[in-house]
Amino acid sequence: MTSRNKWFILRSFFEYWLVRQQIATLPMPEMRAAPMTTFIPYIYSRAEIARILDTIPKGHNRMLVDDETFRTVVRMLYGTGLLV
């Protein structure tokens, strides 16, 4: 839960009591400005994805999972944006 979500939840709670005249004013500070983000996502090209998948060793028994299973997991992680 972000601080903005918490702020809105608390504000709703205090507005409930304000409407019922149980408090005189909202005891809420001003909402902070959202921080500037510098994250710029990188989107791999199809050629880069193909090179990544080609680096997975084929037929090696050192891996704990089958190479095709590992390729499928890499595709799923990239396609859905999931993190490991």
Phi and psi restraints in degrees (value plus and minus 20) as a CYANA .aco file:
   2 THR   PHI    -104.8   -64.8
   2 THR   PSI     145.7   185.7
   3 SER   PHI     -85.6   -45.6
   3 SER   PSI     -51.0   -11.0
   4 ARG   PHI     -84.8   -44.8
   4 ARG   PSI     -61.8   -21.8
   5 ASN   PHI     -82.6   -42.6
   5 ASN   PSI     -64.1   -24.1
   6 LYS   PHI     -82.1   -42.1
   6 LYS   PSI     -60.0   -20.0
   7 TRP   PHI     -80.9   -40.9
   7 TRP   PSI     -65.9   -25.9
   8 PHE   PHI     -86.2   -46.2
   8 PHE   PSI     -57.6   -17.6
   9 ILE   PHI     -84.5   -44.5
   9 ILE   PSI     -65.9   -25.9
  10 LEU   PHI     -83.9   -43.9
  10 LEU   PSI     -60.2   -20.2
  11 ARG   PHI     -81.8   -41.8
  11 ARG   PSI     -62.6   -22.6
  12 SER   PHI     -82.4   -42.4
  12 SER   PSI     -60.5   -20.5
  13 PHE   PHI     -80.8   -40.8
  13 PHE   PSI     -68.2   -28.2
  14 PHE   PHI     -91.5   -51.5
  14 PHE   PSI     -51.7   -11.7
  15 GLU   PHI     -84.0   -44.0
  15 GLU   PSI     -56.6   -16.6
  16 TYR   PHI     -76.1   -36.1
  16 TYR   PSI     -67.6   -27.6
  17 TRP   PHI     -93.7   -53.7
  17 TRP   PSI     -49.9    -9.9
  18 LEU   PHI     -86.8   -46.8
  18 LEU   PSI     -64.3   -24.3
  19 VAL   PHI     -82.2   -42.2
  19 VAL   PSI     -54.9   -14.9
  20 ARG   PHI    -107.5   -67.5
  20 ARG   PSI     -10.8    29.2
  21 GLN   PHI      36.7    76.7
  21 GLN   PSI      16.5    56.5
  22 GLN   PHI    -111.7   -71.7
  22 GLN   PSI     -39.8     0.2
  23 ILE   PHI    -153.0  -113.0
  23 ILE   PSI     135.1   175.1
  24 ALA   PHI    -106.7   -66.7
  24 ALA   PSI     -58.6   -18.6
  25 THR   PHI    -158.3  -118.3
  25 THR   PSI     143.3   183.3
  26 LEU   PHI     -96.7   -56.7
  26 LEU   PSI     101.4   141.4
  27 PRO   PHI    -106.9   -66.9
  27 PRO   PSI      29.2    69.2
  28 MET   PHI    -131.8   -91.8
  28 MET   PSI     115.6   155.6
  29 PRO   PHI     -92.6   -52.6
  29 PRO   PSI     145.8   185.8
  30 GLU   PHI     -85.9   -45.9
  30 GLU   PSI     127.3   167.3
  31 MET   PHI     -89.5   -49.5
  31 MET   PSI     116.2   156.2
  32 ARG   PHI     -92.5   -52.5
  32 ARG   PSI     129.6   169.6
  33 ALA   PHI     -88.2   -48.2
  33 ALA   PSI     124.6   164.6
  34 ALA   PHI     -86.4   -46.4
  34 ALA   PSI     115.9   155.9
  35 PRO   PHI     -87.7   -47.7
  35 PRO   PSI     127.7   167.7
  36 MET   PHI     -94.8   -54.8
  36 MET   PSI     113.0   153.0
  37 THR   PHI    -120.1   -80.1
  37 THR   PSI     123.5   163.5
  38 THR   PHI    -129.4   -89.4
  38 THR   PSI     -17.1    22.9
  39 PHE   PHI     -91.0   -51.0
  39 PHE   PSI     107.1   147.1
  40 ILE   PHI    -141.6  -101.6
  40 ILE   PSI      94.1   134.1
  41 PRO   PHI     -87.4   -47.4
  41 PRO   PSI     126.7   166.7
  42 TYR   PHI    -127.6   -87.6
  42 TYR   PSI     108.9   148.9
  43 ILE   PHI    -128.2   -88.2
  43 ILE   PSI      98.6   138.6
  44 TYR   PHI     -90.3   -50.3
  44 TYR   PSI     126.0   166.0
  45 SER   PHI    -100.7   -60.7
  45 SER   PSI     148.5   188.5
  46 ARG   PHI     -83.2   -43.2
  46 ARG   PSI     -56.2   -16.2
  47 ALA   PHI     -86.0   -46.0
  47 ALA   PSI     -59.9   -19.9
  48 GLU   PHI     -85.9   -45.9
  48 GLU   PSI     -60.0   -20.0
  49 ILE   PHI     -83.1   -43.1
  49 ILE   PSI     -62.8   -22.8
  50 ALA   PHI     -81.7   -41.7
  50 ALA   PSI     -61.0   -21.0
  51 ARG   PHI     -85.1   -45.1
  51 ARG   PSI     -59.0   -19.0
  52 ILE   PHI     -83.1   -43.1
  52 ILE   PSI     -64.6   -24.6
  53 LEU   PHI     -88.8   -48.8
  53 LEU   PSI     -50.3   -10.3
  54 ASP   PHI     -91.2   -51.2
  54 ASP   PSI     -42.1    -2.1
  55 THR   PHI     -98.1   -58.1
  55 THR   PSI     -30.9     9.1
  56 ILE   PHI     -92.0   -52.0
  56 ILE   PSI     102.3   142.3
  57 PRO   PHI     -82.5   -42.5
  57 PRO   PSI     119.7   159.7
  58 LYS   PHI    -122.6   -82.6
  58 LYS   PSI     106.6   146.6
  59 GLY   PHI      58.6    98.6
  59 GLY   PSI     -11.6    28.4
  60 HIS   PHI    -101.1   -61.1
  60 HIS   PSI     118.9   158.9
  61 ASN   PHI    -110.0   -70.0
  61 ASN   PSI     -20.4    19.6
  62 ARG   PHI     -92.3   -52.3
  62 ARG   PSI     -43.2    -3.2
  63 MET   PHI     -98.5   -58.5
  63 MET   PSI     126.5   166.5
  64 LEU   PHI     -97.7   -57.7
  64 LEU   PSI     -41.0    -1.0
  65 VAL   PHI    -141.8  -101.8
  65 VAL   PSI     139.3   179.3
  66 ASP   PHI     -82.2   -42.2
  66 ASP   PSI     126.2   166.2
  67 ASP   PHI     -82.4   -42.4
  67 ASP   PSI     -55.1   -15.1
  68 GLU   PHI     -89.4   -49.4
  68 GLU   PSI     -55.9   -15.9
  69 THR   PHI     -83.9   -43.9
  69 THR   PSI     -62.3   -22.3
  70 PHE   PHI     -84.3   -44.3
  70 PHE   PSI     -60.9   -20.9
  71 ARG   PHI     -81.4   -41.4
  71 ARG   PSI     -61.0   -21.0
  72 THR   PHI     -83.5   -43.5
  72 THR   PSI     -61.2   -21.2
  73 VAL   PHI     -84.8   -44.8
  73 VAL   PSI     -61.9   -21.9
  74 VAL   PHI     -82.8   -42.8
  74 VAL   PSI     -63.1   -23.1
  75 ARG   PHI     -82.2   -42.2
  75 ARG   PSI     -61.7   -21.7
  76 MET   PHI     -85.4   -45.4
  76 MET   PSI     -63.7   -23.7
  77 LEU   PHI     -80.4   -40.4
  77 LEU   PSI     -64.1   -24.1
  78 TYR   PHI     -89.6   -49.6
  78 TYR   PSI     -65.7   -25.7
  79 GLY   PHI     -85.5   -45.5
  79 GLY   PSI     -52.3   -12.3
  80 THR   PHI    -119.5   -79.5
  80 THR   PSI     -34.9     5.1
  81 GLY   PHI      61.9   101.9
  81 GLY   PSI      -7.1    32.9
  82 LEU   PHI     -88.6   -48.6
  82 LEU   PSI     136.3   176.3
  83 LEU   PHI    -124.0   -84.0
  83 LEU   PSI     134.7   174.7
